[in-house]
Amino acid sequence: MTSFGSLKAAIFDREEKKQQYQAHIRGLNAYDRHKKFIKDYVIEFSLMIIVCDAVDFYGKEKSAQVKLPIKTDQDTLREGYRFIRSEEDDMDPSWEQRLVKRYYDKLFKEYPLYDVIYCIADMSHYKSGKIGLRWRTEKEVISGKGQFICGNKHCNEKDGLASYEAIYEFIVIILLLCSFLVTAVVNFSYFEAGENKQALVKLVACERCAEKLNYKKRKEKELLEKREKEAHRRKRARSRSDDDTDDEGSKERRRKGL
């Protein structure tokens, strides 16, 4: 049986260690204190895992552990992000929307000197007519990506760039007499939060990537023209066949003296 003296000494020793720990914590700044708490938590959590694994290994009863799904800030941003926020979105007081708004405000949606909006494009699925657009980050603005470098996120071409403003559903080529640039007007229609939306944006692309913007429509047009030519060819063939039949009938009637 533990004596009263040893129990008293253990209590005093524990209190002394507690006071020393608190004094040490108070002497740290906010960042060092944060690192200390995280380190202590990781060590304690690791020890708990080791104990649980040891209990399972020796065949003792395993406590029921309910694993709840963890929703990260990235999940919140992915769910609440809008390409262009509305007034209703800004009026939402929830912390999720405040987090999304704070991230949205950090994106560069306007070039401060010229009041134009540049985007970065994902053309991975351009053959199916699907082009993804997003706003530029601070790093991309500083490097000139999307303005002086091709706006396709997988292309770093700097020469032969063209500027594209998203307005209509088809490409209208307008030749400019300066800088050898070609400005094409295209439409960026997208589906977001259960709604079909449209946005006015500007995309700078090199000649090779610019062709990807209208790839699907160009292929559809070529296929339509091919089908029309084939239909016209078959129609002419049938017409010639009918004319030949009429000529043979006329010759037969003349031979019989009719």
Secondary structure, DSSP 4 states (H G I P E B T S, - for coil): ---HHHHHHHHHHHHHHHHHHHHHHHTS-HHHHHHHHHHHHHHHHHHHHHHHHHHHHTTPPPPP---PPP--HHHHHHHH--SS--HHHHH--SHHHHHHHHHHHHSB-SBTTTTB-BEEEEEEEGGGTEEEEEEBPHHHHHHTBTTTB-SBTT----SSEEEEEE-SSS-EEEE-SSTT-EEEEE-EEEEETTEEEEE--EEEEEHHHHHHHTHHHHHHHHHHHHHHHHHHHHHHHHHHHHHHHHHHHHHHHHHTT-
